[in-house]
C-alpha cells in the first residue's frame, strides 16, 4: 500500500475477495454447482455483495459496530451463516487499511490494540445473530453473557480453539505470514485465481487442523483432514495431474450429509488472505 484506499476501493476489494474465495473449488466447501443442504454458492456471492458497502466505511465507526452491521446486512440477503468468520477477519483488515497508508499489518495491529468492551459486546451480538458457535465459552466470557474484557482480550481467551480468534491474538499471523505470501507467489507463477486460492487453502489446511472441524468432530478428525491435505500438497496439488486427481478424491472424502468435515475456518482464513493481497497489491 502506498496510500489509504477510498471507500469505493475497499468495497470493490471486499466483494472481489469474497467472490474469488467462493468461486474456487476448495475441497469440502460449497462450490459453484455444488451446494450444501442449507446454503449455495449464490448465498456466498450475495453475502459478499452485502457486506462490501458496510466494510467500506469501517474507518467511520467502532470495530464491533462494523462487525454487527455486516452480519445484519448478511442476514437481510440470506438465512444461512455464510460469512461470520469472513466478517470477523475482514473488519479489522478494512479498518486497518483505512488507518495506515504504509503498512496494512501495522494498521491492523493498531485497530486490534484499540478494541473496547463495547466492541466485544457488539461482536458477541453479531455471533449470536449469525447463529454460530463463534468463539464458544471461555469462563466468564461466555457468548451468552456480557463481556467484561475488550474484544482483543476475548479473542485471546478463545485463540486455542478457534483460528479466527487466533488471528486477533497474533496480529493476523496466518493472513500476513502464510496466505498472502502464498497467494502472491501463486499468482506470480502464473496460476489463475481459482488454482491460486485452492493452493493456498491446501497449504493452510495442511499446516494446522481446521478448528471448525475440531469443534464438530474432535481433534483427531481435524488432524486426519489436515494429513489428507498434506498428502495432496506433496503430490503437487493444482500444479500436477496426479495432484488434481487427489484433490478430487479429497473433496469427495469430505462430503457427508451434515457437512461436518467442512474446513470452513480454513476457507475464511484464505478469504482474509485474498483481501489482504488485494489491498496490498491492488485489484489484479
Backbone bond lengths (Angstrom), bond angles and torsions (degrees), N, CA, C in turn:
res aa  C-N    CA-C-N  psi(-1)  N-CA   C-N-CA  omega(-1)  CA-C   N-CA-C  phi
1 X - - - 1.463 - - 1.510 110.13 -
2 X 1.324 116.65 132.92 1.458 120.96 176.45 1.521 112.03 -115.00
3 X 1.319 116.18 -6.78 1.458 120.80 178.23 1.522 108.17 -156.63
4 X 1.314 115.93 164.42 1.459 120.18 177.26 1.527 108.81 -76.06
5 X 1.326 117.94 127.00 1.466 119.77 -179.06 1.520 111.58 -69.58
6 X 1.309 115.72 156.34 1.459 120.78 176.13 1.527 109.51 -79.65
7 X 1.330 118.14 161.21 1.464 119.65 174.53 1.525 112.81 -55.53
8 X 1.318 117.99 -37.72 1.463 120.44 178.70 1.522 111.12 -64.27
9 X 1.322 116.90 -37.94 1.468 120.17 177.93 1.521 111.16 -69.55
10 X 1.321 116.78 -37.63 1.467 120.22 175.75 1.528 109.76 -61.68
11 X 1.322 117.34 -48.04 1.463 121.20 -179.16 1.524 110.68 -59.24
12 X 1.323 117.25 -43.90 1.459 120.58 179.93 1.524 111.04 -63.50
13 X 1.333 116.86 -41.17 1.460 120.71 -179.72 1.523 111.29 -66.02
14 X 1.330 117.00 -42.68 1.464 120.80 179.13 1.520 110.64 -62.22
15 X 1.317 116.83 -49.44 1.464 119.26 -177.63 1.525 111.09 -64.20
16 X 1.326 117.18 -40.82 1.459 119.80 178.95 1.519 111.15 -66.16
17 X 1.325 118.02 -42.94 1.464 121.12 179.21 1.522 110.95 -59.90
18 X 1.327 116.55 -44.56 1.469 120.14 179.07 1.527 110.77 -63.65
19 X 1.333 116.72 -39.65 1.457 120.08 -179.46 1.533 111.39 -68.86
20 X 1.325 117.50 -43.02 1.458 120.79 179.19 1.524 111.33 -62.32
21 X 1.322 116.45 -40.41 1.472 120.00 178.14 1.521 110.84 -66.76
22 X 1.328 117.28 -43.47 1.458 120.75 -177.71 1.525 112.37 -68.81
23 X 1.328 116.90 -34.33 1.468 121.04 -176.64 1.522 112.81 -75.09
24 X 1.323 118.15 -24.92 1.463 120.83 -175.48 1.534 110.24 -72.85
25 X 1.325 117.87 136.13 1.471 121.27 -178.39 1.525 112.41 -79.89
26 X 1.306 116.53 70.92 1.464 122.80 -177.23 1.524 109.78 -77.72
27 X 1.329 118.56 126.23 1.468 120.86 -179.02 1.526 112.78 -53.76
28 X 1.323 115.11 131.41 1.455 121.36 175.94 1.505 115.45 85.68
29 X 1.346 117.89 0.58 1.453 121.73 -177.19 1.525 111.26 -116.13
30 X 1.328 115.76 163.65 1.460 121.36 171.28 1.528 108.43 -57.18
31 X 1.325 115.62 136.82 1.456 121.89 179.60 1.524 108.93 -134.53
32 X 1.323 118.01 164.85 1.466 119.06 173.58 1.528 110.73 -57.02
33 X 1.318 116.15 123.93 1.456 120.56 -179.24 1.509 114.68 81.51
34 X 1.345 118.39 0.00 1.462 121.50 179.78 1.532 109.38 -134.31
35 X 1.362 116.58 81.74 1.466 119.76 -178.33 1.524 112.16 -80.36
36 X 1.317 115.40 165.45 1.452 122.18 163.71 1.526 107.15 -91.14
37 X 1.309 116.79 174.64 1.462 119.34 -178.29 1.513 113.84 -65.23
38 X 1.349 116.34 -29.23 1.458 120.18 -174.51 1.518 113.82 -113.40
39 X 1.335 118.52 3.96 1.458 120.41 179.12 1.523 110.25 -161.62
40 X 1.335 113.84 153.86 1.454 120.41 -177.60 1.524 110.60 -128.69
41 X 1.312 115.61 172.57 1.459 120.51 175.31 1.522 110.36 -56.56
42 X 1.317 116.94 -39.56 1.463 120.49 179.43 1.523 111.26 -58.86
43 X 1.335 117.65 -39.22 1.463 120.54 179.18 1.527 111.19 -59.12
44 X 1.321 116.85 -39.05 1.459 120.29 179.41 1.527 111.29 -70.19
45 X 1.338 116.15 -38.78 1.462 119.93 -179.45 1.526 110.96 -65.32
46 X 1.337 117.04 -47.24 1.467 119.02 -178.17 1.523 110.50 -70.60
47 X 1.328 117.54 -28.67 1.468 119.64 176.32 1.519 110.95 -65.26
48 X 1.331 116.63 -42.12 1.457 120.09 177.43 1.515 112.19 -61.60
49 X 1.338 115.40 -41.02 1.464 119.41 178.10 1.523 111.12 -66.31
50 X 1.328 116.96 -33.36 1.468 121.00 -177.94 1.518 112.34 -70.96
51 X 1.332 117.56 -38.54 1.468 119.10 -175.55 1.516 112.98 -85.40
52 X 1.335 117.33 -17.80 1.471 119.64 -176.33 1.523 113.08 -56.34
53 X 1.338 119.39 -50.04 1.473 118.06 -179.34 1.527 113.23 -68.34
54 X 1.330 117.29 -26.12 1.468 119.64 176.64 1.522 110.20 -69.17
55 X 1.332 116.49 -49.22 1.456 120.33 -178.28 1.528 112.16 -69.67
56 X 1.330 116.64 -22.64 1.464 120.06 177.53 1.522 111.94 -60.78
57 X 1.326 116.71 -23.86 1.469 120.99 -178.83 1.528 111.19 -113.53
58 X 1.352 115.45 28.11 1.468 119.97 179.04 1.524 112.03 -60.97
59 X 1.316 117.34 -25.40 1.459 119.80 179.60 1.507 114.36 -75.42
60 X 1.322 116.80 -10.58 1.464 121.07 -175.27 1.520 113.63 -97.03
61 X 1.339 117.38 -4.92 1.463 119.68 -175.46 1.525 110.36 -145.66
62 X 1.333 117.92 164.27 1.463 120.21 176.81 1.526 111.86 -61.30
63 X 1.324 116.37 154.79 1.459 121.72 -176.35 1.531 112.00 -58.63
64 X 1.325 117.05 -45.99 1.465 119.73 -178.57 1.514 112.64 -62.36
65 X 1.307 116.69 -37.35 1.464 120.21 178.35 1.522 110.80 -64.90
66 X 1.331 116.84 -40.04 1.463 120.69 177.41 1.524 110.39 -62.49
67 X 1.317 117.05 -45.01 1.464 121.14 -179.60 1.520 110.68 -60.71
68 X 1.326 117.04 -47.49 1.459 120.39 -179.83 1.521 111.25 -65.02
69 X 1.307 117.79 -41.29 1.466 120.98 179.78 1.521 111.23 -64.43
70 X 1.335 117.17 -37.54 1.461 120.43 179.42 1.517 111.56 -68.63
71 X 1.326 117.31 -39.87 1.463 119.59 176.19 1.521 110.36 -64.74
72 X 1.327 117.03 -41.59 1.467 120.58 177.67 1.528 110.73 -61.43
73 X 1.328 117.46 -41.02 1.464 120.56 178.21 1.520 111.16 -63.19
74 X 1.331 115.99 -37.46 1.463 119.85 178.02 1.521 111.07 -65.69
75 X 1.327 116.31 -43.26 1.463 120.23 -178.55 1.528 111.72 -63.33
76 X 1.305 117.46 -21.71 1.458 120.54 179.02 1.530 112.65 -76.08
77 X 1.347 117.11 -18.64 1.466 119.68 -178.08 1.516 113.48 -112.79
78 X 1.339 117.91 -15.54 1.462 120.72 177.84 1.520 109.67 -156.99
79 X 1.325 115.17 146.56 1.463 120.13 176.46 1.521 111.60 -83.95
80 X 1.318 117.31 -11.35 1.460 121.71 -177.01 1.525 110.99 -81.07
81 X 1.333 116.38 148.58 1.455 121.25 173.51 1.532 107.75 -85.06
82 X 1.310 115.93 84.11 1.457 121.23 -175.95 1.514 113.77 -88.01
83 X 1.328 117.98 -25.37 1.463 116.75 -163.81 1.520 116.30 -148.72
84 X 1.324 119.01 24.12 1.461 118.66 178.69 1.525 111.03 -57.05
85 X 1.331 116.32 -48.94 1.457 119.40 -179.81 1.511 112.03 -61.53
86 X 1.317 116.87 -40.65 1.462 121.01 178.02 1.521 110.52 -60.73
87 X 1.319 117.03 -44.33 1.468 120.49 179.47 1.528 111.08 -62.67
88 X 1.336 116.58 -45.65 1.457 119.97 -179.18 1.531 111.62 -59.95
89 X 1.328 116.91 -31.26 1.462 120.84 178.91 1.523 112.64 -86.01
90 X 1.318 116.56 -40.92 1.464 119.42 -175.34 1.523 113.32 -75.66
91 X 1.330 117.99 -26.36 1.466 119.02 -179.75 1.528 111.96 -62.43
92 X 1.339 120.09 -48.16 1.474 118.14 175.86 1.527 112.98 -66.17
93 X 1.338 116.86 -33.09 1.464 119.17 179.49 1.527 111.26 -64.18
94 X 1.329 116.37 -45.16 1.460 118.63 -178.70 1.521 111.45 -71.15
95 X 1.317 116.80 -40.42 1.464 119.56 177.26 1.519 110.18 -64.41
96 X 1.322 117.18 -38.27 1.454 121.05 177.91 1.517 112.44 -66.43
97 X 1.342 116.25 -38.59 1.469 119.79 177.98 1.515 111.47 -63.90
98 X 1.309 115.80 -34.65 1.462 120.37 -179.51 1.529 112.32 -80.66
99 X 1.347 115.68 -5.62 1.461 120.10 -178.09 1.528 113.22 -105.49
100 X 1.344 117.84 -15.56 1.461 120.01 -175.13 1.514 110.79 -144.04
101 X 1.316 116.77 129.62 1.458 121.32 178.02 1.527 111.84 -91.94
102 X 1.324 117.83 -12.13 1.459 120.43 -173.52 1.519 113.23 -102.24
103 X 1.315 118.56 -39.55 1.459 121.48 -175.50 1.515 109.89 -142.95
104 X 1.325 115.85 115.88 1.460 119.92 178.12 1.516 110.80 -63.18
105 X 1.314 117.05 -42.53 1.461 119.22 -178.32 1.527 111.30 -65.43
106 X 1.335 116.79 -39.20 1.466 118.99 177.36 1.516 110.46 -63.56
107 X 1.326 117.12 -38.78 1.461 120.48 177.35 1.508 111.77 -62.93
108 X 1.338 116.60 -41.81 1.465 120.53 178.34 1.522 110.52 -63.56
109 X 1.305 117.12 -43.12 1.468 119.71 -179.92 1.522 111.44 -61.81
110 X 1.327 117.04 -38.23 1.467 119.46 177.55 1.524 110.74 -65.87
111 X 1.306 116.39 -39.58 1.469 120.47 178.42 1.525 110.25 -61.85
112 X 1.321 116.66 -45.98 1.460 120.15 -177.86 1.526 111.36 -66.30
113 X 1.320 116.71 -39.67 1.470 120.54 -178.78 1.519 112.23 -66.34
114 X 1.341 116.11 -22.13 1.465 120.34 -176.53 1.521 113.29 -97.01
115 X 1.333 118.77 6.30 1.465 119.96 -177.90 1.532 111.07 -66.13
116 X 1.327 114.50 155.60 1.465 122.30 -174.91 1.520 110.98 -124.09
117 X 1.316 114.97 173.02 1.467 120.11 173.57 1.527 109.75 -62.94
118 X 1.327 117.38 -36.79 1.467 120.33 177.25 1.528 111.16 -61.64
119 X 1.330 117.69 -37.50 1.465 120.51 175.24 1.519 110.50 -61.15
120 X 1.331 116.04 -42.10 1.470 119.90 177.81 1.522 110.79 -63.84
121 X 1.322 117.56 -43.71 1.465 121.24 179.60 1.524 111.12 -57.83
122 X 1.334 116.12 -46.62 1.461 119.38 -177.70 1.529 111.30 -71.92
123 X 1.319 118.03 -32.46 1.462 120.48 176.39 1.522 110.93 -69.14
124 X 1.332 117.18 -39.02 1.465 120.16 174.66 1.529 109.90 -60.47
125 X 1.335 116.19 -43.20 1.468 119.76 178.58 1.523 110.62 -62.56
126 X 1.325 117.18 -37.94 1.464 121.48 178.53 1.519 110.79 -64.22
127 X 1.325 117.25 -42.53 1.464 121.17 -179.95 1.523 110.03 -64.45
128 X 1.333 116.25 -41.33 1.470 118.77 177.21 1.525 110.80 -65.65
129 X 1.328 118.21 -41.09 1.454 122.10 179.92 1.524 111.14 -63.09
130 X 1.325 116.49 -37.72 1.466 120.37 179.53 1.518 111.94 -71.85
131 X 1.332 116.80 -16.54 1.461 119.87 179.09 1.509 112.98 75.32
132 X 1.338 116.61 32.06 1.458 120.83 -177.09 1.513 110.53 -116.25
133 X 1.337 115.22 160.45 1.449 121.13 176.46 1.511 111.93 -69.59
134 X 1.325 115.50 -29.16 1.463 120.80 176.50 1.511 113.36 55.84
135 X 1.318 116.19 -128.95 1.462 120.92 -175.25 1.523 111.83 -79.66
136 X 1.315 117.46 -12.45 1.450 120.00 179.57 1.514 112.30 75.69
137 X 1.319 115.88 -153.16 1.456 121.41 -176.00 1.520 110.77 -105.83
138 X 1.298 115.62 136.72 1.468 120.06 174.95 1.524 108.16 -138.65
139 X 1.328 115.55 69.12 1.458 120.55 179.36 1.509 111.58 64.75
140 X 1.320 116.50 -120.20 1.456 120.45 -176.94 1.519 112.43 -71.48
141 X 1.329 118.00 -11.97 1.469 120.70 -177.42 1.535 111.62 -98.92
142 X 1.319 117.13 32.14 1.456 121.56 177.21 1.527 110.05 -61.27
143 X 1.342 115.96 141.89 1.459 120.55 -177.52 1.524 113.42 -63.23
144 X 1.314 117.44 -21.85 1.460 119.61 -179.26 1.525 112.04 -77.06
145 X 1.311 117.07 -12.49 1.459 120.39 -179.25 1.513 111.88 -111.87
146 X 1.316 115.40 -169.47 1.466 121.32 179.23 1.523 109.14 -96.28
147 X 1.322 118.29 131.40 1.465 120.19 179.78 1.527 111.39 -69.33
148 X 1.308 115.02 152.37 1.464 120.60 176.62 1.525 110.95 -119.17
149 X 1.330 116.54 5.19 1.462 121.78 178.51 1.528 108.54 -126.15
150 X 1.327 116.85 165.22 1.460 118.96 178.52 1.528 110.73 -72.48
151 X 1.323 116.37 170.83 1.470 120.49 -174.02 1.517 111.65 -63.19
152 X 1.320 117.94 -40.25 1.462 119.65 179.68 1.518 110.75 -61.66
153 X 1.315 117.77 -43.90 1.464 120.22 179.87 1.526 111.05 -66.77
154 X 1.315 117.62 -38.98 1.463 120.31 176.93 1.522 110.43 -60.58
155 X 1.325 116.92 -41.31 1.458 120.55 178.33 1.528 111.03 -67.12
156 X 1.309 117.14 -38.14 1.469 119.47 177.41 1.524 111.30 -60.31
157 X 1.320 116.38 -37.39 1.460 120.27 179.47 1.521 112.40 -66.77
158 X 1.332 116.86 -24.54 1.470 121.43 -178.01 1.522 112.94 -102.27
159 X 1.324 117.93 -1.12 1.465 121.39 -169.85 1.521 113.60 -63.00
160 X 1.338 117.79 -27.12 1.465 118.78 -176.97 1.518 112.78 -75.36
161 X 1.323 118.45 -11.72 1.466 120.09 -178.64 1.523 113.16 -127.67
162 X 1.313 117.77 0.51 1.452 120.45 -179.59 1.527 108.83 -142.41
163 X 1.341 116.49 118.81 1.466 120.27 -174.84 1.517 112.31 -68.48
164 X 1.318 117.91 -27.45 1.462 119.64 177.82 1.526 109.76 -69.97
165 X 1.321 116.49 -43.67 1.466 119.56 172.95 1.518 110.34 -59.46
166 X 1.336 116.48 -36.90 1.451 120.93 178.07 1.516 113.07 -61.53
167 X 1.333 117.37 -32.95 1.456 119.84 176.74 1.525 111.10 -64.34
168 X 1.323 116.63 -41.80 1.460 119.48 175.91 1.533 110.13 -60.42
169 X 1.319 116.36 -44.71 1.458 121.18 -175.01 1.523 112.72 -66.86
170 X 1.334 117.62 -26.41 1.468 121.40 -174.69 1.528 113.23 -109.74
171 X 1.314 118.16 9.94 1.457 119.62 -176.80 1.511 112.67 67.79
172 X 1.349 115.69 34.93 1.460 123.31 177.98 1.533 111.71 64.18
173 X 1.340 114.57 51.72 1.462 120.74 -176.94 1.523 112.55 -63.65
174 X 1.325 118.39 -40.80 1.467 120.29 -179.93 1.521 110.10 -69.76
175 X 1.311 116.53 -45.33 1.461 120.90 -178.77 1.522 111.43 -57.38
176 X 1.338 116.88 -51.64 1.454 120.10 -175.06 1.527 113.36 -86.95
177 X 1.323 117.05 -26.37 1.460 120.06 -176.51 1.512 114.48 -93.39
178 X 1.347 117.36 -19.43 1.459 119.68 -174.98 1.528 113.33 -129.18
179 X 1.338 117.20 -60.52 1.461 117.70 -171.77 1.521 112.61 -69.42
180 X 1.321 118.06 -46.01 1.469 119.23 179.57 1.534 111.20 -59.98
181 X 1.348 120.18 -49.77 1.464 118.87 179.62 1.528 113.55 -63.16
182 X 1.333 117.02 -38.43 1.463 118.23 -178.47 1.517 111.25 -68.82
183 X 1.326 117.27 -38.91 1.461 120.68 176.56 1.523 110.88 -65.12
184 X 1.310 115.77 -43.77 1.471 119.90 179.99 1.529 110.78 -60.73
185 X 1.332 116.68 -43.81 1.462 119.82 -179.96 1.520 111.40 -66.56
186 X 1.317 116.45 -41.64 1.461 120.09 179.29 1.517 111.13 -60.50
187 X 1.308 117.09 -42.50 1.457 120.54 178.88 1.533 111.04 -67.45
188 X 1.339 117.24 -38.90 1.461 120.26 177.48 1.523 111.34 -66.04
189 X 1.332 116.33 -28.77 1.467 121.12 177.69 1.525 112.21 -78.37
190 X 1.319 117.06 -3.59 1.452 120.91 176.65 1.510 115.67 96.73
191 X 1.322 117.69 5.19 1.463 119.33 178.26 1.524 109.75 -70.23
192 X 1.330 115.98 138.20 1.459 120.07 172.14 1.522 108.80 -69.81
193 X 1.329 115.47 161.93 1.469 119.68 -174.64 1.532 113.44 -54.03
194 X 1.345 121.01 -46.19 1.473 118.29 -178.56 1.530 113.05 -57.81
195 X 1.330 116.99 -42.98 1.462 119.60 179.07 1.522 111.29 -69.87
196 X 1.329 117.61 -38.21 1.459 120.40 178.31 1.525 111.08 -61.70
197 X 1.323 116.23 -41.80 1.463 120.58 -180.00 1.524 110.73 -66.67
198 X 1.330 117.35 -44.31 1.467 120.05 179.41 1.526 110.33 -63.47
199 X 1.333 117.45 -41.07 1.466 120.13 179.37 1.525 111.09 -61.65
200 X 1.322 117.76 -44.68 1.456 120.87 179.36 1.530 110.81 -65.24
201 X 1.312 116.24 -41.41 1.463 122.15 178.54 1.526 110.73 -58.56
202 X 1.327 117.01 -46.27 1.463 120.70 179.72 1.525 110.82 -63.79
203 X 1.336 116.76 -38.52 1.464 120.10 -179.63 1.518 111.47 -65.11
204 X 1.330 116.77 -43.86 1.461 120.37 179.92 1.522 110.37 -66.46
205 X 1.325 116.90 -43.04 1.463 121.01 -178.66 1.519 111.47 -67.69
206 X 1.332 117.26 -37.18 1.463 120.38 178.63 1.522 111.51 -67.00
207 X 1.327 115.82 -30.53 1.471 120.38 -175.24 1.519 113.33 -78.31
208 X 1.346 117.17 -24.41 1.470 119.84 -176.49 1.526 110.01 -158.31
209 X 1.320 117.33 144.55 1.464 120.19 177.64 1.527 111.52 -63.56
210 X 1.320 115.66 144.20 1.457 120.84 178.37 1.521 109.46 -72.56
211 X 1.324 117.40 127.37 1.463 120.40 -174.65 1.524 112.43 -74.60
212 X 1.329 118.75 -23.08 1.464 119.61 174.53 1.520 110.06 -67.44
213 X 1.331 117.61 -44.98 1.465 120.54 175.61 1.517 109.70 -62.12
214 X 1.319 116.45 -41.11 1.460 119.83 -179.77 1.512 112.70 -59.64
215 X 1.336 117.54 -39.80 1.469 120.05 179.07 1.525 111.30 -69.92
216 X 1.321 116.53 -31.90 1.463 119.94 -178.09 1.531 112.52 -81.35
217 X 1.328 116.58 -45.50 1.466 120.67 -168.83 1.521 114.62 -119.61
218 X 1.323 116.46 -9.49 1.451 118.96 -179.89 1.519 113.10 103.17
219 X 1.327 115.38 165.63 1.457 122.21 -173.66 1.520 112.91 -64.27
220 X 1.330 117.55 -38.30 1.463 120.35 -177.11 1.520 110.90 -64.93
221 X 1.327 117.06 -42.64 1.464 120.46 179.47 1.517 110.66 -65.00
222 X 1.322 117.16 -41.42 1.458 120.35 179.30 1.528 110.81 -64.63
223 X 1.312 116.59 -40.76 1.464 120.43 178.75 1.523 111.23 -64.32
224 X 1.331 117.14 -37.41 1.461 120.71 179.72 1.525 111.20 -64.19
225 X 1.321 117.23 -38.37 1.465 120.66 177.56 1.525 110.10 -65.59
226 X 1.314 117.13 -40.38 1.462 120.00 178.03 1.530 111.31 -64.49
227 X 1.326 117.15 -36.14 1.464 120.19 176.76 1.520 111.01 -63.97
228 X 1.334 117.05 -37.53 1.461 120.34 175.69 1.525 110.96 -64.49
229 X 1.319 116.62 -42.63 1.462 120.32 178.74 1.525 111.00 -61.75
230 X 1.323 116.81 -39.30 1.457 120.39 178.69 1.524 110.90 -64.47
231 X 1.325 116.98 -40.68 1.461 120.22 178.32 1.528 111.17 -61.88
232 X 1.324 116.36 -40.60 1.465 120.53 177.25 1.522 109.79 -64.14
233 X 1.305 116.29 -43.77 1.463 121.35 -179.50 1.534 110.55 -61.18
234 X 1.329 117.22 -43.65 1.458 121.35 -179.44 1.524 112.23 -67.09
235 X 1.338 115.99 -23.80 1.467 120.48 177.57 1.524 112.37 -82.57
236 X 1.314 117.56 0.62 1.452 121.70 177.56 1.506 114.73 105.72
237 X 1.332 117.45 -8.93 1.457 120.49 177.68 1.511 112.62 53.19
238 X 1.332 115.99 -133.95 1.466 120.84 -176.42 1.525 112.43 -70.57
239 X 1.327 118.13 -9.30 1.469 120.72 -173.79 1.528 113.50 -91.28
240 X 1.334 118.49 -5.51 1.468 120.70 179.44 1.516 109.97 -134.40
241 X 1.331 115.49 155.90 1.456 119.99 176.85 1.512 111.79 -62.82
242 X 1.338 116.57 -43.02 1.463 119.84 179.05 1.524 110.50 -64.30
243 X 1.322 116.42 -39.10 1.456 119.83 178.43 1.516 111.68 -62.86
244 X 1.311 117.60 -40.54 1.468 120.80 179.10 1.529 110.96 -66.29
245 X 1.326 116.50 -37.72 1.471 119.34 175.73 1.519 110.73 -62.16
246 X 1.316 116.44 -40.86 1.462 120.68 178.63 1.528 111.62 -68.59
247 X 1.328 117.32 -34.74 1.465 120.10 176.46 1.518 110.32 -60.58
248 X 1.332 117.01 -44.58 1.468 120.42 179.47 1.524 110.95 -62.81
249 X 1.328 116.47 -41.58 1.464 119.78 178.98 1.527 111.00 -67.40
250 X 1.318 116.22 -39.01 1.461 121.15 177.60 1.522 110.26 -61.72
251 X 1.319 115.77 -45.39 1.462 120.38 178.49 1.521 110.86 -58.22
252 X 1.332 116.86 -46.05 1.466 120.87 -179.63 1.525 111.00 -63.25
253 X 1.315 117.20 -36.48 1.467 120.33 -177.29 1.525 112.74 -69.12
254 X 1.330 116.53 -21.96 1.463 120.61 -178.26 1.529 112.68 -87.62
255 X 1.309 116.88 -7.37 1.464 120.49 -176.33 1.523 111.62 -79.05
256 X 1.319 116.42 131.34 1.461 122.04 171.56 1.526 108.34 -154.57
257 X 1.322 118.21 161.09 1.469 120.10 -173.84 1.515 114.78 -59.35
258 X 1.329 117.74 -24.80 1.461 120.98 -176.87 1.533 112.51 -103.47
259 X 1.314 117.93 1.59 1.469 122.30 -179.76 1.527 112.15 55.22
260 X 1.318 115.83 33.93 1.462 119.64 -174.83 1.520 112.71 -75.14
261 X 1.332 116.97 -17.34 1.469 120.51 179.14 1.528 111.10 -103.88
262 X 1.306 116.27 26.57 1.460 122.16 178.10 1.526 109.65 -81.52
263 X 1.339 118.36 115.31 1.474 120.42 178.20 1.536 111.03 -77.27
264 X 1.322 115.63 63.74 1.461 120.49 -172.78 1.513 114.26 -68.95
265 X 1.323 117.69 -33.52 1.461 119.16 179.00 1.521 110.50 -68.56
266 X 1.326 116.78 -36.99 1.462 120.09 176.33 1.523 110.51 -61.04
267 X 1.333 116.68 -41.66 1.463 120.26 177.36 1.524 111.29 -60.72
268 X 1.329 117.08 -40.30 1.464 120.76 177.86 1.526 111.28 -62.49
269 X 1.332 116.16 -41.52 1.463 120.09 179.56 1.529 110.94 -63.40
270 X 1.318 116.62 -37.11 1.462 119.89 178.64 1.530 110.21 -69.97
271 X 1.331 117.53 -38.72 1.473 120.17 176.32 1.517 110.30 -58.21
272 X 1.333 116.62 -41.27 1.471 120.00 177.92 1.518 110.91 -64.06
273 X 1.328 117.09 -39.33 1.454 120.40 178.42 1.515 112.28 -64.75
274 X 1.335 116.47 -38.29 1.468 120.19 177.18 1.525 109.96 -61.80
275 X 1.335 116.17 -47.17 1.461 119.24 -179.97 1.520 110.59 -62.30
276 X 1.320 117.58 -43.53 1.469 120.22 179.55 1.527 110.51 -59.51
277 X 1.331 117.65 -40.70 1.458 120.64 179.26 1.524 110.96 -66.65
278 X 1.325 116.94 -43.50 1.461 119.91 179.19 1.527 111.71 -62.52
279 X 1.323 116.20 -39.87 1.467 119.69 179.40 1.531 110.79 -70.01
280 X 1.329 116.31 -36.50 1.466 119.73 -177.08 1.527 112.68 -77.96
281 X 1.347 116.34 -39.24 1.457 120.14 -172.10 1.518 114.34 -110.45
282 X 1.329 117.44 -9.98 1.455 120.20 -178.41 1.516 112.39 100.46
283 X 1.325 116.79 165.34 1.464 122.34 -175.08 1.526 109.37 -82.63
284 X 1.342 116.00 87.23 1.464 118.94 179.81 1.516 110.70 -136.34
